[in-house]
Amino acid sequence: MTTITLTEKITVDNKDIQEITLRRPKVRDRLAVERMGQSDAEKEVALIANLADLPKETIEELDLADYNKIQEVLQDFLLASVPKT
């Protein structure tokens, strides 16, 4: 699990969110978003929401800079098993 501290907090249902914690993805997470048949961006938001155990609408409220940080963590998860040359 990795926790990302947000630069810009968001408020959802009168609750302030300053951090988002992502768990490592499993194959079933990837398969679930592939079945959605939406755009790549929508699939990524759904995957991040699932890994963070948050509604996708919460992820959609993130500042783009914070979303980019979360994307980097997701990429690190996905590339962790690929040998570096």
N, C-alpha and C positions, 0 to 999 in steps of 0.2 A: 504494500500500500504506500502511496505517496500523497502527501498533503501539499496543496498549492495555496499560498496566501494571496488573496486577491488585492490588487492595487486599488480597485474601486469596489467597495462592498455593494451588495445588492440586497434588496428587501423583497421578500416573498411572503405573502400571508402574514404581514406585520412582524416578520422575523428577519433580523439582519443576518446575512451570510458573509463572513469574512474569509472563510477557508473552504476549500473543496478537497475531499479525499477521494482518490481513485484507487480501486483495487486492480490487480493485474487481470487482464482479459483472459477468457477461456474460449475455446473453439465455439462453444454454444453461443457465446455473446456475438461472435462474428457471424455465425449462421443466422441468428435471430435478426440482425440488421440487414443482412443480404436478402432475406425473405420479404422485407418491407417494400422493395421495388421502387424506392424513391431516389432522389438525386444523391450523389456522393456526399454532399454537404449535410443533407438531412439524415443520412445514415450515420455520419460521424457524430452529429449532435445526439442522435438516439443512443449510439454506443457509449459516448461519454456520460450521458444521463444515467444509463444502466450501470456503468462502472462506479458512478458516484452515488447511486441509489437516490437520485433526485428526478423530479419530473423534467421532461425535455424543455418545458416552458421556462424552467428555472435557468437552464443552460443558455437558452435564447436571450435571457436578460443580461448576460455577462458583457462587460466591456470587451471590445475586440482584443485589446492588448492582453487581458487576462485569459481570454479564450486561446490566444496564441501560446501562452505558457502551458495551458492544459494540453493543447495539441502536441507540444514538445514532449511532455510526459508520456502521452499516448504513443508517440513515435518511439520513444525510448523503450517502452514496454514491447512494442511490436518488433523492434530490431535487436532486442537484448540477446536473442539466441543466434543471431547471424554473426558468424566469425568476422572480425575486423581485419582488414588486410593492411 
